[in-house]
Amino acid sequence: MKAVRVHAYGGPDVLRLEQIPVPETRTGEVLVRVQAAGVNYIDIYQRIGLYKNPLPFGLGIEGAGIIESAGHETGFKQGTRVAWTQHPGAYADFAAVPSWKVVALPDEVDSRSGAAALAQGITAQYLCETTYPARPGDLALVHAGAGGVGLLLIQLLKQKGATVYTTVSTKQKAALAREAGADEAILYTQTDFSEAVRQFTDGKGVHVVYDSVGKATYEGSLNVLRPLGMLVLFGQSSGAVPPIDPLLLSQK
């Protein structure tokens, strides 16, 4: 079968399309004929070695397809259309995946949507249900609102009755975020987002900030929190957040 493999950490040039044997399943695993694979920041982090996997390894932590074979202990049957996440090797013709990481896809969700939305959907769900359980009347700031997690998170927060502000880089992305339900979309390339949020909230700040950008935004994120607000850092697309001086928090 064909598979995209990484033999050394680095840029896109380290990706190799190779012919390798179809993986053999172990007890509790299903063999999936891959129809679609998700593309996520974690794939980049693994490729460059920020998140280290033993070399060589197959790239891609989420995918969707049709079960080619499954042991009776897995609870799945051959021919079932499924998606999975948090298991490597999706950039391939076949993948052997632990059954507990697999979900059956309903007929109304195609494989491309299943592969694209599973990891991001789970992330958005736990961010607003568990990490900070949003409530009606909450004010929330979502960075990167036109991204995969951002668009889903905006929709979930609106369903829970929150007011949602978001940051985006272009007018086109602002339109996407508003279509998802954002009350205000801030073009951070043109406007100081922390100042804009302060204006939107009459200086009171927000209850929660969901920040997947990291280094470039965390100080501004802290600045827009109201007392006892929560900053949720769940990504670092601009770089890692440096150590935070506790005295800085006492000033907020």
Buried (B, 14 or more C-beta within 10 A) or exposed (E): BEBBBBEEBEEEEBBEEBEBEBBEBEEBBBBBBBBBBBBBBBBBBBBBBEEEBEEEBBBBBBBBBBBBBBBEEBBBEEEBBBBBBEBBBBBBBBBBBBBEBBBBBEEEBBBEBBBBBBBBBBBBEEBBEEBBEBEEEBBBBBBBBBBBBBBBBBBBBBEBEBBBBBBBEEEEBBEBBBEBBBBBBBBBEEEEBBEBBBEBBEEBBBBBBBBBBBEBBBEBBBBBBBEEBEBBBBBBBBEEBEEEEEEEEEEE
